[in-house]
Amino acid sequence: MANLSQQARHELIVELVNAKGFVSIDDLAVHFDVTPQTMRRDINTLATENRVRRFHGGASAAPSTQNTEYAKRKHLQSPEKARIAKCVAQHIPDHASLFINIGTTNEAIARELLGHTGLKIITNNLHVAAIVSGKEDFDVIIAGGKVRSRDGGIIGEATTDFVQQFRVDYGIIGISGIDDDGSLLDFDYQEVRVAQALIRNSRQVMLACDHTKFGRHAMIRLGDISSIHMLVTDREPEEAFRNLLRDKGVRTLVADDATNDLPLDDGGDETE
Protein backbone atom coordinates (compact mmCIF):
# COMPACT_ATOMS: atom_id res chain seq x y z
CA MET A 1 0.00 0.00 0.00
CA ALA A 2 3.04 2.27 -0.15
CA ASN A 3 1.87 3.70 -3.50
CA LEU A 4 -1.45 4.97 -2.16
CA SER A 5 -2.07 8.70 -2.32
CA GLN A 6 -2.24 10.49 1.02
CA GLN A 7 -5.97 11.11 0.52
CA ALA A 8 -6.68 7.41 -0.13
CA ARG A 9 -4.51 6.38 2.83
CA HIS A 10 -6.36 8.77 5.15
CA GLU A 11 -9.70 7.29 4.13
CA LEU A 12 -8.47 3.76 4.74
CA ILE A 13 -6.94 4.71 8.11
CA VAL A 14 -10.29 6.10 9.30
CA GLU A 15 -12.07 2.97 8.03
CA LEU A 16 -9.60 0.68 9.81
CA VAL A 17 -9.67 2.61 13.09
CA ASN A 18 -13.49 2.69 13.08
CA ALA A 19 -13.62 -1.05 12.46
CA LYS A 20 -11.11 -1.99 15.18
CA GLY A 21 -11.69 0.75 17.72
CA PHE A 22 -7.96 1.27 18.39
CA VAL A 23 -4.92 0.66 16.20
CA SER A 24 -1.28 1.33 17.10
CA ILE A 25 1.00 3.57 15.06
CA ASP A 26 3.36 0.65 14.44
CA ASP A 27 0.58 -1.63 13.18
CA LEU A 28 -0.74 1.09 10.91
CA ALA A 29 2.76 1.80 9.55
CA VAL A 30 3.23 -1.89 8.73
CA HIS A 31 -0.25 -2.19 7.23
CA PHE A 32 0.29 0.76 4.87
CA ASP A 33 4.02 0.13 4.32
CA VAL A 34 5.08 3.61 5.43
CA THR A 35 7.35 4.87 8.19
CA PRO A 36 6.03 5.46 11.72
CA GLN A 37 6.87 9.13 11.23
CA THR A 38 4.60 9.31 8.18
CA MET A 39 1.84 7.55 10.08
CA ARG A 40 2.13 9.96 13.03
CA ARG A 41 1.70 12.88 10.62
CA ASP A 42 -1.35 11.20 9.12
CA ILE A 43 -2.87 10.59 12.55
CA ASN A 44 -2.16 14.18 13.62
CA THR A 45 -3.93 15.49 10.51
CA LEU A 46 -6.93 13.19 10.99
CA ALA A 47 -7.15 14.06 14.70
CA THR A 48 -7.17 17.78 13.84
CA GLU A 49 -10.08 17.08 11.49
CA ASN A 50 -11.78 15.15 14.32
CA ARG A 51 -11.90 12.00 12.19
CA VAL A 52 -9.92 9.94 14.72
CA ARG A 53 -8.83 10.46 18.31
CA ARG A 54 -5.07 10.54 18.82
CA PHE A 55 -3.46 8.65 21.71
CA HIS A 56 0.14 7.99 22.63
CA GLY A 57 1.18 5.15 20.38
CA GLY A 58 -1.98 4.95 18.30
CA ALA A 59 -5.44 6.18 17.34
CA SER A 60 -9.03 5.32 18.22
CA ALA A 61 -12.38 6.11 16.64
CA ALA A 62 -13.53 9.72 17.05
CA PRO A 63 -16.28 10.26 19.67
CA SER A 64 -19.85 10.27 18.39
CA THR A 65 -21.24 12.32 21.29
CA GLN A 66 -19.24 15.56 21.08
CA ASN A 67 -18.46 17.91 18.21
CA THR A 68 -15.19 19.77 17.68
CA GLU A 69 -15.10 23.16 19.42
CA TYR A 70 -16.47 26.03 17.33
CA ALA A 71 -13.23 28.04 17.40
CA LYS A 72 -11.34 25.08 15.97
CA ARG A 73 -14.05 24.18 13.43
CA LYS A 74 -14.04 27.75 12.15
CA HIS A 75 -10.46 27.33 10.92
CA LEU A 76 -10.56 23.68 9.81
CA GLN A 77 -10.72 23.20 6.02
CA SER A 78 -11.06 26.97 5.53
CA PRO A 79 -9.94 26.93 1.86
CA GLU A 80 -12.29 24.01 1.15
CA LYS A 81 -15.21 25.79 2.82
CA ALA A 82 -14.52 28.90 0.76
CA ARG A 83 -14.65 26.87 -2.47
CA ILE A 84 -17.87 25.16 -1.38
CA ALA A 85 -19.40 28.52 -0.46
CA LYS A 86 -18.59 29.99 -3.87
CA CYS A 87 -20.18 26.99 -5.60
CA VAL A 88 -23.34 27.16 -3.49
CA ALA A 89 -23.70 30.90 -4.07
CA GLN A 90 -23.50 30.36 -7.82
CA HIS A 91 -26.65 28.24 -7.60
CA ILE A 92 -28.70 30.80 -5.65
CA PRO A 93 -30.43 33.36 -7.90
CA ASP A 94 -31.01 36.97 -6.96
CA HIS A 95 -34.31 37.73 -5.16
CA ALA A 96 -34.57 34.18 -3.78
CA SER A 97 -35.83 33.27 -0.31
CA LEU A 98 -33.72 30.93 1.77
CA PHE A 99 -33.03 29.33 5.12
CA ILE A 100 -29.43 29.15 6.34
CA ASN A 101 -28.82 27.07 9.45
CA ILE A 102 -25.96 26.52 11.89
CA GLY A 103 -22.42 25.73 10.76
CA THR A 104 -19.10 27.31 9.85
CA THR A 105 -19.47 26.34 6.19
CA ASN A 106 -22.81 28.14 6.14
CA GLU A 107 -21.10 31.24 7.51
CA ALA A 108 -18.70 31.11 4.56
CA ILE A 109 -21.73 30.79 2.25
CA ALA A 110 -23.33 33.86 3.85
CA ARG A 111 -20.22 35.89 3.00
CA GLU A 112 -20.36 34.71 -0.63
CA LEU A 113 -24.02 35.69 -0.89
CA LEU A 114 -23.20 39.36 -0.22
CA GLY A 115 -22.67 39.75 -3.95
CA HIS A 116 -26.34 38.91 -4.56
CA THR A 117 -29.32 41.24 -4.81
CA GLY A 118 -32.65 41.20 -3.00
CA LEU A 119 -32.32 38.00 -0.97
CA LYS A 120 -34.73 37.16 1.83
CA ILE A 121 -32.78 35.19 4.44
CA ILE A 122 -34.13 33.38 7.50
CA THR A 123 -31.47 32.02 9.84
CA ASN A 124 -30.99 30.49 13.26
CA ASN A 125 -27.29 31.38 13.18
CA LEU A 126 -26.27 34.67 14.83
CA HIS A 127 -23.00 34.73 12.89
CA VAL A 128 -24.83 34.39 9.57
CA ALA A 129 -27.23 37.15 10.63
CA ALA A 130 -24.32 39.45 11.50
CA ILE A 131 -22.70 38.81 8.10
CA VAL A 132 -25.77 39.50 5.93
CA SER A 133 -27.68 42.07 8.00
CA GLY A 134 -25.60 45.00 6.74
CA LYS A 135 -26.75 44.50 3.14
CA GLU A 136 -29.46 47.13 2.61
CA ASP A 137 -31.34 45.23 -0.10
CA PHE A 138 -31.51 41.98 1.95
CA ASP A 139 -34.43 41.12 4.23
CA VAL A 140 -32.96 39.22 7.17
CA ILE A 141 -35.09 37.41 9.75
CA ILE A 142 -33.59 35.80 12.85
CA ALA A 143 -35.38 32.82 14.38
CA GLY A 144 -36.44 33.06 18.00
CA GLY A 145 -35.27 30.57 20.61
CA LYS A 146 -32.39 29.72 22.89
CA VAL A 147 -28.96 31.02 21.84
CA ARG A 148 -26.25 28.39 22.15
CA SER A 149 -23.33 30.36 23.54
CA ARG A 150 -20.58 28.19 22.13
CA ASP A 151 -21.38 28.90 18.45
CA GLY A 152 -24.21 31.43 18.16
CA GLY A 153 -26.73 28.81 17.06
CA ILE A 154 -30.40 29.37 17.96
CA ILE A 155 -32.21 26.16 18.89
CA GLY A 156 -35.20 24.81 20.77
CA GLU A 157 -38.92 24.24 20.33
CA ALA A 158 -39.60 27.94 19.70
CA THR A 159 -37.04 27.92 16.88
CA THR A 160 -38.64 24.87 15.26
CA ASP A 161 -42.11 26.46 15.49
CA PHE A 162 -40.76 29.67 13.97
CA VAL A 163 -39.18 27.90 10.98
CA GLN A 164 -42.43 26.07 10.26
CA GLN A 165 -44.18 29.39 9.54
CA PHE A 166 -42.24 29.80 6.29
CA ARG A 167 -41.92 28.12 2.90
CA VAL A 168 -38.77 29.19 1.06
CA ASP A 169 -37.05 28.56 -2.26
CA TYR A 170 -33.80 27.16 -0.84
CA GLY A 171 -32.72 25.57 2.42
CA ILE A 172 -28.95 25.57 3.02
CA ILE A 173 -27.88 23.17 5.73
CA GLY A 174 -24.68 21.78 7.18
CA ILE A 175 -24.10 18.42 8.79
CA SER A 176 -21.62 16.84 11.20
CA GLY A 177 -21.42 13.46 9.48
CA ILE A 178 -22.83 11.24 6.74
CA ASP A 179 -22.95 7.54 7.63
CA ASP A 180 -22.21 4.76 5.18
CA ASP A 181 -25.94 4.05 4.74
CA GLY A 182 -26.76 7.68 3.89
CA SER A 183 -27.91 8.73 7.36
CA LEU A 184 -27.32 12.42 8.08
CA LEU A 185 -25.83 12.73 11.57
CA ASP A 186 -25.37 15.51 14.11
CA PHE A 187 -24.54 16.01 17.78
CA ASP A 188 -27.42 18.09 19.17
CA TYR A 189 -31.01 16.84 19.25
CA GLN A 190 -32.50 20.34 19.34
CA GLU A 191 -30.39 21.48 16.41
CA VAL A 192 -31.53 18.40 14.48
CA ARG A 193 -35.20 19.21 15.10
CA VAL A 194 -34.71 22.68 13.63
CA ALA A 195 -32.85 21.28 10.61
CA GLN A 196 -35.66 18.77 10.01
CA ALA A 197 -38.21 21.60 9.97
CA LEU A 198 -35.99 23.57 7.60
CA ILE A 199 -35.83 20.62 5.18
CA ARG A 200 -39.61 20.14 5.27
CA ASN A 201 -40.21 23.80 4.45
CA SER A 202 -37.70 24.30 1.62
CA ARG A 203 -38.51 23.69 -2.02
CA GLN A 204 -34.89 22.80 -2.71
CA VAL A 205 -32.45 21.61 -0.03
CA MET A 206 -28.72 22.13 -0.46
CA LEU A 207 -26.26 20.31 1.81
CA ALA A 208 -22.84 21.95 2.02
CA CYS A 209 -20.14 19.73 3.55
CA ASP A 210 -16.44 19.16 3.08
CA HIS A 211 -14.90 15.73 2.48
CA THR A 212 -14.21 15.06 6.17
CA LYS A 213 -17.94 14.62 6.86
CA PHE A 214 -18.22 11.44 4.78
CA GLY A 215 -18.10 8.45 7.13
CA ARG A 216 -17.84 10.66 10.24
CA HIS A 217 -19.84 9.47 13.26
CA ALA A 218 -22.29 11.49 15.35
CA MET A 219 -25.01 10.24 17.68
CA ILE A 220 -28.21 11.95 16.46
CA ARG A 221 -29.84 10.95 13.17
CA LEU A 222 -31.28 13.90 11.27
CA GLY A 223 -32.67 11.91 8.36
CA ASP A 224 -31.61 10.30 5.11
CA ILE A 225 -29.49 11.79 2.35
CA SER A 226 -32.41 11.23 -0.04
CA SER A 227 -34.12 14.29 1.53
CA ILE A 228 -31.38 16.43 -0.02
CA HIS A 229 -31.68 17.75 -3.57
CA MET A 230 -28.09 18.91 -4.01
CA LEU A 231 -24.85 18.16 -2.16
CA VAL A 232 -21.89 20.49 -2.61
CA THR A 233 -18.48 19.28 -1.44
CA ASP A 234 -14.82 20.05 -2.06
CA ARG A 235 -13.57 16.64 -3.19
CA GLU A 236 -15.07 13.79 -5.15
CA PRO A 237 -16.37 11.24 -2.61
CA GLU A 238 -15.09 7.70 -2.44
CA GLU A 239 -16.74 5.21 -4.80
CA ALA A 240 -19.11 3.80 -2.17
CA PHE A 241 -20.49 7.26 -1.42
CA ARG A 242 -20.67 8.17 -5.12
CA ASN A 243 -22.78 5.07 -5.71
CA LEU A 244 -24.94 5.88 -2.69
CA LEU A 245 -25.58 9.45 -3.84
CA ARG A 246 -26.42 8.25 -7.34
CA ASP A 247 -28.82 5.61 -6.02
CA LYS A 248 -30.51 8.19 -3.78
CA GLY A 249 -30.89 10.63 -6.67
CA VAL A 250 -28.82 13.38 -5.05
CA ARG A 251 -27.27 15.88 -7.44
CA THR A 252 -23.63 16.21 -6.39
CA LEU A 253 -21.36 19.13 -7.18
CA VAL A 254 -17.63 19.21 -6.53
CA ALA A 255 -16.43 22.79 -6.01
CA ASP A 256 -13.94 23.97 -8.65
CA ASP A 257 -14.41 20.74 -10.62
CA ALA A 258 -14.42 21.47 -14.35
CA THR A 259 -17.25 18.99 -14.94
CA ASN A 260 -18.92 19.94 -11.63
CA ASP A 261 -21.84 17.49 -11.74
CA LEU A 262 -20.97 13.91 -10.84
CA PRO A 263 -22.94 11.62 -13.16
CA LEU A 264 -26.29 10.32 -11.97
CA ASP A 265 -28.01 7.41 -13.69
CA ASP A 266 -31.47 8.99 -13.52
CA GLY A 267 -30.53 12.65 -13.25
CA GLY A 268 -30.85 14.81 -10.15
CA ASP A 269 -33.22 17.59 -9.22
CA GLU A 270 -32.27 20.89 -10.77
CA THR A 271 -32.00 24.02 -8.65
CA GLU A 272 -31.07 26.53 -11.34
C-alpha positions as CSV (number, residue, x, y, z in Angstrom):
1,M,0.0,0.0,0.0
2,A,3.0,2.3,-0.2
3,N,1.9,3.7,-3.5
4,L,-1.4,5.0,-2.2
5,S,-2.1,8.7,-2.3
6,Q,-2.2,10.5,1.0
7,Q,-6.0,11.1,0.5
8,A,-6.7,7.4,-0.1
9,R,-4.5,6.4,2.8
10,H,-6.4,8.8,5.1
11,E,-9.7,7.3,4.1
12,L,-8.5,3.8,4.7
13,I,-6.9,4.7,8.1
14,V,-10.3,6.1,9.3
15,E,-12.1,3.0,8.0
16,L,-9.6,0.7,9.8
17,V,-9.7,2.6,13.1
18,N,-13.5,2.7,13.1
19,A,-13.6,-1.0,12.5
20,K,-11.1,-2.0,15.2
21,G,-11.7,0.8,17.7
22,F,-8.0,1.3,18.4
23,V,-4.9,0.7,16.2
24,S,-1.3,1.3,17.1
25,I,1.0,3.6,15.1
26,D,3.4,0.7,14.4
27,D,0.6,-1.6,13.2
28,L,-0.7,1.1,10.9
29,A,2.8,1.8,9.6
30,V,3.2,-1.9,8.7
31,H,-0.3,-2.2,7.2
32,F,0.3,0.8,4.9
33,D,4.0,0.1,4.3
34,V,5.1,3.6,5.4
35,T,7.4,4.9,8.2
36,P,6.0,5.5,11.7
37,Q,6.9,9.1,11.2
38,T,4.6,9.3,8.2
39,M,1.8,7.6,10.1
40,R,2.1,10.0,13.0
41,R,1.7,12.9,10.6
42,D,-1.4,11.2,9.1
43,I,-2.9,10.6,12.6
44,N,-2.2,14.2,13.6
45,T,-3.9,15.5,10.5
46,L,-6.9,13.2,11.0
47,A,-7.2,14.1,14.7
48,T,-7.2,17.8,13.8
49,E,-10.1,17.1,11.5
50,N,-11.8,15.1,14.3
51,R,-11.9,12.0,12.2
52,V,-9.9,9.9,14.7
53,R,-8.8,10.5,18.3
54,R,-5.1,10.5,18.8
55,F,-3.5,8.7,21.7
56,H,0.1,8.0,22.6
57,G,1.2,5.2,20.4
58,G,-2.0,5.0,18.3
59,A,-5.4,6.2,17.3
60,S,-9.0,5.3,18.2
61,A,-12.4,6.1,16.6
62,A,-13.5,9.7,17.0
63,P,-16.3,10.3,19.7
64,S,-19.9,10.3,18.4
65,T,-21.2,12.3,21.3
66,Q,-19.2,15.6,21.1
67,N,-18.5,17.9,18.2
68,T,-15.2,19.8,17.7
69,E,-15.1,23.2,19.4
70,Y,-16.5,26.0,17.3
71,A,-13.2,28.0,17.4
72,K,-11.3,25.1,16.0
73,R,-14.1,24.2,13.4
74,K,-14.0,27.7,12.1
75,H,-10.5,27.3,10.9
76,L,-10.6,23.7,9.8
77,Q,-10.7,23.2,6.0
78,S,-11.1,27.0,5.5
79,P,-9.9,26.9,1.9
80,E,-12.3,24.0,1.2
81,K,-15.2,25.8,2.8
82,A,-14.5,28.9,0.8
83,R,-14.7,26.9,-2.5
84,I,-17.9,25.2,-1.4
85,A,-19.4,28.5,-0.5
86,K,-18.6,30.0,-3.9
87,C,-20.2,27.0,-5.6
88,V,-23.3,27.2,-3.5
89,A,-23.7,30.9,-4.1
90,Q,-23.5,30.4,-7.8
91,H,-26.7,28.2,-7.6
92,I,-28.7,30.8,-5.7
93,P,-30.4,33.4,-7.9
94,D,-31.0,37.0,-7.0
95,H,-34.3,37.7,-5.2
96,A,-34.6,34.2,-3.8
97,S,-35.8,33.3,-0.3
98,L,-33.7,30.9,1.8
99,F,-33.0,29.3,5.1
100,I,-29.4,29.2,6.3
101,N,-28.8,27.1,9.5
102,I,-26.0,26.5,11.9
103,G,-22.4,25.7,10.8
104,T,-19.1,27.3,9.9
105,T,-19.5,26.3,6.2
106,N,-22.8,28.1,6.1
107,E,-21.1,31.2,7.5
108,A,-18.7,31.1,4.6
109,I,-21.7,30.8,2.3
110,A,-23.3,33.9,3.8
111,R,-20.2,35.9,3.0
112,E,-20.4,34.7,-0.6
113,L,-24.0,35.7,-0.9
114,L,-23.2,39.4,-0.2
115,G,-22.7,39.8,-3.9
116,H,-26.3,38.9,-4.6
117,T,-29.3,41.2,-4.8
118,G,-32.7,41.2,-3.0
119,L,-32.3,38.0,-1.0
120,K,-34.7,37.2,1.8
121,I,-32.8,35.2,4.4
122,I,-34.1,33.4,7.5
123,T,-31.5,32.0,9.8
124,N,-31.0,30.5,13.3
125,N,-27.3,31.4,13.2
126,L,-26.3,34.7,14.8
127,H,-23.0,34.7,12.9
128,V,-24.8,34.4,9.6
129,A,-27.2,37.2,10.6
130,A,-24.3,39.5,11.5
131,I,-22.7,38.8,8.1
132,V,-25.8,39.5,5.9
133,S,-27.7,42.1,8.0
134,G,-25.6,45.0,6.7
135,K,-26.8,44.5,3.1
136,E,-29.5,47.1,2.6
137,D,-31.3,45.2,-0.1
138,F,-31.5,42.0,1.9
139,D,-34.4,41.1,4.2
140,V,-33.0,39.2,7.2
141,I,-35.1,37.4,9.7
142,I,-33.6,35.8,12.8
143,A,-35.4,32.8,14.4
144,G,-36.4,33.1,18.0
145,G,-35.3,30.6,20.6
146,K,-32.4,29.7,22.9
147,V,-29.0,31.0,21.8
148,R,-26.3,28.4,22.1
149,S,-23.3,30.4,23.5
150,R,-20.6,28.2,22.1
151,D,-21.4,28.9,18.5
152,G,-24.2,31.4,18.2
153,G,-26.7,28.8,17.1
154,I,-30.4,29.4,18.0
155,I,-32.2,26.2,18.9
156,G,-35.2,24.8,20.8
157,E,-38.9,24.2,20.3
158,A,-39.6,27.9,19.7
159,T,-37.0,27.9,16.9
160,T,-38.6,24.9,15.3
161,D,-42.1,26.5,15.5
162,F,-40.8,29.7,14.0
163,V,-39.2,27.9,11.0
164,Q,-42.4,26.1,10.3
165,Q,-44.2,29.4,9.5
166,F,-42.2,29.8,6.3
167,R,-41.9,28.1,2.9
168,V,-38.8,29.2,1.1
169,D,-37.1,28.6,-2.3
170,Y,-33.8,27.2,-0.8
171,G,-32.7,25.6,2.4
172,I,-29.0,25.6,3.0
173,I,-27.9,23.2,5.7
174,G,-24.7,21.8,7.2
175,I,-24.1,18.4,8.8
176,S,-21.6,16.8,11.2
177,G,-21.4,13.5,9.5
178,I,-22.8,11.2,6.7
179,D,-22.9,7.5,7.6
180,D,-22.2,4.8,5.2
181,D,-25.9,4.1,4.7
182,G,-26.8,7.7,3.9
183,S,-27.9,8.7,7.4
184,L,-27.3,12.4,8.1
185,L,-25.8,12.7,11.6
186,D,-25.4,15.5,14.1
187,F,-24.5,16.0,17.8
188,D,-27.4,18.1,19.2
189,Y,-31.0,16.8,19.2
190,Q,-32.5,20.3,19.3
191,E,-30.4,21.5,16.4
192,V,-31.5,18.4,14.5
193,R,-35.2,19.2,15.1
194,V,-34.7,22.7,13.6
195,A,-32.9,21.3,10.6
196,Q,-35.7,18.8,10.0
197,A,-38.2,21.6,10.0
198,L,-36.0,23.6,7.6
199,I,-35.8,20.6,5.2
200,R,-39.6,20.1,5.3
201,N,-40.2,23.8,4.5
202,S,-37.7,24.3,1.6
203,R,-38.5,23.7,-2.0
204,Q,-34.9,22.8,-2.7
205,V,-32.5,21.6,0.0
206,M,-28.7,22.1,-0.5
207,L,-26.3,20.3,1.8
208,A,-22.8,21.9,2.0
209,C,-20.1,19.7,3.5
210,D,-16.4,19.2,3.1
211,H,-14.9,15.7,2.5
212,T,-14.2,15.1,6.2
213,K,-17.9,14.6,6.9
214,F,-18.2,11.4,4.8
215,G,-18.1,8.4,7.1
216,R,-17.8,10.7,10.2
217,H,-19.8,9.5,13.3
218,A,-22.3,11.5,15.3
219,M,-25.0,10.2,17.7
220,I,-28.2,11.9,16.5
221,R,-29.8,11.0,13.2
222,L,-31.3,13.9,11.3
223,G,-32.7,11.9,8.4
224,D,-31.6,10.3,5.1
225,I,-29.5,11.8,2.4
226,S,-32.4,11.2,0.0
227,S,-34.1,14.3,1.5
228,I,-31.4,16.4,0.0
229,H,-31.7,17.7,-3.6
230,M,-28.1,18.9,-4.0
231,L,-24.9,18.2,-2.2
232,V,-21.9,20.5,-2.6
233,T,-18.5,19.3,-1.4
234,D,-14.8,20.1,-2.1
235,R,-13.6,16.6,-3.2
236,E,-15.1,13.8,-5.2
237,P,-16.4,11.2,-2.6
238,E,-15.1,7.7,-2.4
239,E,-16.7,5.2,-4.8
240,A,-19.1,3.8,-2.2
241,F,-20.5,7.3,-1.4
242,R,-20.7,8.2,-5.1
243,N,-22.8,5.1,-5.7
244,L,-24.9,5.9,-2.7
245,L,-25.6,9.5,-3.8
246,R,-26.4,8.2,-7.3
247,D,-28.8,5.6,-6.0
248,K,-30.5,8.2,-3.8
249,G,-30.9,10.6,-6.7
250,V,-28.8,13.4,-5.1
251,R,-27.3,15.9,-7.4
252,T,-23.6,16.2,-6.4
253,L,-21.4,19.1,-7.2
254,V,-17.6,19.2,-6.5
255,A,-16.4,22.8,-6.0
256,D,-13.9,24.0,-8.7
257,D,-14.4,20.7,-10.6
258,A,-14.4,21.5,-14.4
259,T,-17.2,19.0,-14.9
260,N,-18.9,19.9,-11.6
261,D,-21.8,17.5,-11.7
262,L,-21.0,13.9,-10.8
263,P,-22.9,11.6,-13.2
264,L,-26.3,10.3,-12.0
265,D,-28.0,7.4,-13.7
266,D,-31.5,9.0,-13.5
267,G,-30.5,12.7,-13.3
268,G,-30.8,14.8,-10.1
269,D,-33.2,17.6,-9.2
270,E,-32.3,20.9,-10.8
271,T,-32.0,24.0,-8.7
272,E,-31.1,26.5,-11.3
